[in-house]
Amino acid sequence: MSAIESCRTAALGGHVARCEDCAHTTIAYNSCRNRHCPKCQGAAAKEWLAAREAELLPVPYYHVVFTLPGPIAEIAYQNKAVIYDLLFKVSAETMLTIAADPKHLGARIGITSVLHTWGSAMTHHPHVHMIVPGGGISPDGERWVSCRSGFFLPVRVLSRLFRRLFLEKLVATHQAGRLSFFGEHAHLADAQSFAAYLAPLHKVEWVVYAKRPFGGPQAVLAYLSRYTHRVAIANSRLIAVDKQGVTFRWKDYRTEGRDRYKRMTLATGEFIRRFLIHVLPKGLHRIRHYGLFAKSACADNIARARELLAVAKPEGNPTATAVDPSKPACPCCGGRMIIIEVFARGTTTRHRPTTPTTVIRLDTS
């Protein structure tokens, strides 16, 4: 929270820039660069997307979501690093296994996985979003195997394997003493109690959701820009902060139509608590790549896929060569801004920003 509170304030220092044409002067404060800060993730997402653009293949892409059931999410709340890592690995293993099965696709696929731990109301709701090309490379590496039009892999089959693999690995993790339990879940440290707790989960359906394919590679990029670096709540959803608490917009997925968009007001302490439960353990990567996209051989696999698809490697990198957001143009005339002063944390600048020529008045009636 201290990083977010200090973000883009004098507490972190910054620089003064002046337009070389009209002398318009601005002050820019440094960002905290914390991966949970809503203000810092826009630039991080653009940089990440620029690197991913060259990896896109000219095939339909599918969106698959693996969600942990409520009782497992409760265990994850007290064991974030272990359970989130398990969610990543088991969901990826499930996809790779079913895709490799000749009865379904019979190919090696590539996966980009993104961890989200929240629902729209910032409750604890761990799930993994996957972006997957609609096909893969055959086991012998000699051809590209495309999935059926509009259909990637059977959701029911994915769900059953995901459930079995996750419960098996979760029990093994418990036996290895890698799980901790507190409060009302303290009794789950006992093996028999833990087995009894998991027993009902062998019979219920686990949610695996597959969306229709994207319109094309650019649609994939647009989607990823909204999902990869998202945090529990964006500034755009905040409506008011007052003595009553924090009011924000949220989406009720159980309701259809316009009525699903609602407002919620939480006491300030509760709002901060909900935000902080989605701070990831230090060192836990929330974006991971599997199969053909595993970093050890990603470049070679993509090159081979392009060869099999008979498409050339895209020239240049439009996203990467776009205007650098760290060097904005002059807001007054569009000219080039030159840094004329850099100031350290907690110090004041010698220069003053240009006074706005237009005053924006807020209607307080």
N, C-alpha and C positions, 0 to 999 in steps of 0.2 A: 504494500500500500504506500510506503514512503516513496518508492520510485515513481508511482503513478501520480502522487500528490505533487512531486517536484517537477514532473515532466513539462518541458517548455516554459519554465519559469526562470527567474534570475538565479535561483538556487543552483542551477546546473550550468550557468554561464551561457555564452552564445557569441554572436557576432553582429556587427552593423554593416549593412550593405547600402551602397549609393549608386544610383543610375548614372552612367557615364554621359548620358544625353541630357536629362532634365534635372539631375541632382536630387531626385526623389530619394529619401532616406528611410530605411526600415530597420527594425531590430528583430532578430530571429534568435530565440532561445533554444538551447540544445534539448533534444529529446532524451528520454530515459532509456530507450531501446529495450525495455522489458517486454518479453514476449506475451505478457498478459495485459499490456496497456492498450486500450482501444485506440489511442491517438497515434501509436507507433506502428501499427500493423499494416497500414495502407502501403507505405513504402516497401516494407519487407515483402508483402505479397507481390508487388510489381517486380521486384528483383528476382523472386523465386519463379514467377511466371516467365520471365525473360529466359531463364535457364531451361525451363521445361518446354518452351515453344518448339525448339529444334527437335524434340523427342516425339512430337505428335505424329501419328501415322494416319494416312488417308483412309480410315475405316470408321464405321460407327463405333461410338463409345457408350458404354453402359454404366449406370450408377447403381451400386449395390450397397445396402446398409445392413450391418449386423448389430443387434441390440441385446444387451444383457438383461435377463429377467430381473424383476424387483428384488427377490431374495439374494441374488448374486451381487446386484448393485449395492446392497447393504454391506456385504462383505468387502466390496471394493472401496467403500467409503473409509474403511479402517485400514485398507491394504492397497493403496492406490498404485504404487509402483509395480507391485507383483501382479495384481489383477489386470491392470491396463496393458501391461506387457503380454500377459496371457491372452487377452482379447485380440491384440494385434496378431500374435503368432498363430492362434487357433483359427481365426477367421481367414487368414491368408492360406494356411494349410488346407482348410476346407475348400477354398476356391481352386487352389492348384490341383488338389486331388481329384475333384469332380471334373474339372476341365481336362485333365490328362486321361480320364476314363474314355476308352473308345466308344462306349455306349452313349456318351454325351457330346464331347467335342474332340477328344483325342489329340490334344495339342498342349504345348507349353505357353502359358499366357503371361502377361505383365500386369502388375497391380500397383496403383498408388493409393495408399491408405491414409486417412486423416482421422484423428481421434477427436471426438466431441464428448464432453461430459455433462452437458446441460440440456434441459428442456427450455422452452420459450420463457417460462417463468423463473428461470435460473435454478430450478430444482436439480437434484443429482440424477442424471439420466445418461449413463455411459453407453456410447455406441460408436461404431467405426463406419465412416463413409469410404467407399471404394470407387475409383474410376478405372474402368477396365476396357481395353480395346475389344471389339467384337470378333475375336479370333486369336490365333496363335500360330506358332511354328510347330510343324510336325516333329515327332520324336527323332526322326532321322535328319532333321534340319533341311530337308529338300523342298518343302512347299509350305505355303501359307494356308492354314485351315480356317475358313470363315464360319461363323455361327449362322444359324438360320435367320432369315430376315425378321427383325423385330423380336427375336427371342435369343437369350444368351445361354443360361443354365437353369435347370428346374429348381425353383425356390424351395419346394418341399424337400427335395433331396439334400439341398444345401443346409436347410434347417436341421434335419435329422442328424447329419454328420457333425455339424457345428455343436449341437447339443451333446452328442456322445463324446467327441474329442475334448470339449471344454470340461465336462464333468470328470472325465478320466484324469486329465492333467491337473484339475483343481484338487482332487483327492490326493494325487501324488505330491502336490505342493504342500498340502496339509500334513501328510506323513513325513515330509522332509523338514517340518517345523518352520516353514517360511511365512506362515500366516499369524497375525496377531488379532486378538479379540478383546474388546472392552465393553463395559456397561452391560446392557441387556444381552449382548452377544458373547459374554465371557464364557458361558458354558460350552460354546462351540469349539473350545480348545480340546475338549474330549472327543476322541475319534468316533465313538458311538453316537454322541449327540450331533456331531457334524454329519454323519451318514444319515441320521434321521431327518436332519434339516434339509438335506439335498434330495431325499427320496421322492417327494412330490414333483421335483423338477425333471425327473426322468419321464414323466407322463404328460406334461404340458407341452404345447407347441412353443418353440422359441422363434422370435420374430426375425425373419430375414426378408428384406424388401428389395425388389429390383424394379427400377424405373425404366421407362421406354428409352431407346437410344437418343443421344443428343443429335442436333441437326447437322453438326459437322465439327471439325477441329476447332474452329473459332468459338463455337458454342461451348466446347469443353473448357477453353481458356476462360471464357466469361464466367462459367460456373465455378471453376477452381478459384478465381479471384475473389469470389464471395465466401468460399468455404475454407480454404487452406489456412488462412491466418486469422480466422474469426475468433473472438473472445466471447465470454459468457453474455455480455451485453454491449451493444454499440451505443455511442453517444447519441446517434440519431433516434434511438428508441426512448430516450429520457424526455419526460414531459415537464416535470416540476420537482423542485426540491424546496421544502418548507418545514415548518414546525411539525406538521403531521407525518413527514417522512419523505420518501422518494416515490414519485409516480412515474410509471413507464408503460409502454405498449407491450402487449404480449399476444401470442396466437394460441387459441384453444383448438387443438387439432381434433377434438371430439365433436366440434360443431362445424357445420358447413355454412358456406355463404359469408356475407358481410358480418354476421354475428360472431364469427370466430375471432375477429380482431377486437381486443378488449383492453381496458386499462386496469392497472393494479397499483395500489399504494402500500408500501411496506415501511415499517419503522426504520429509521436510518441504520440502527444496529443490525436488524434482520437483513436489510439490503446488502450491507457490507459482508455479513456472514455468508449469504448466498453467493456473493461474488467470489469470496475467498475459497470456498470449497472447490472451485474449479481451477485453482492455482496448481499446476502440475508439479510433481516431485522434481527436484533438481536433477538434471541430466537425462530426463525422460524425453525422447523424441516423439513429437506428436504427428509427424509426417514420415511415413516409411514406404519403402519400395520393395516389391517382391517379384519373384519369377524372372521374366525377361528384363524387368526394370531394376533388379537388384544391382546396386552400384558397382559391384566387382566386375560385371560384364555387360553393363547397360549399353554402352556405346557400340560394342560389337553386335549385340543382339538387335539393336535398332537398325544398324546398318544392314544386317542380314535380312531383317523383316522388310526393309525398303527394297532390297534386291529382289526378294521373292514377290513383292507386290509390284515390281517393275516401275518404281517411282524414284526420281532423283532426290538427292539430299537438298533441302531448301537452301537457297542462297541467302546469305545475310541473316540478320536477326532483327526484324522490325521492332519488336518490343524492346529489345536491349538498346536500340539506337534511338528510341524515343527521347523526348526532352527530359533531361535529368531533373527530377523534382527537387533535388538539393540546390539547383541553380535556377530559381524561377526568374522569369522576365519581369521587368518593371511594371507594376500594376497601373502606373500612370500613363506611360507612353509605349511600353513594350520593349524598351531598350535593355541593354545588358547591365546587370547589377554587378558591381565590384565591391568586394569586401574591403572595408577601410579600417575596421577595428575588430579585434577579438578580445573578449573579456572573460575572466576566470569565474569559477563558481562563487556565488555570493557577493561579487563585486558589482559596481555600477558602471555604466558606460559613459564615456565623455561626450558622446553625441546624442542628439535627440531625434526621434523620428519626425518625418514631415507631417504637419498637421493636415488631417483630411480636409478636402475642399468642400465635401458634401456631408452634412450632418444628418444622420438617420435618426428620426424620432420614433420612439416606441409608443404605441397606443396603450396607455395604462387604464383606460376606462373599462 
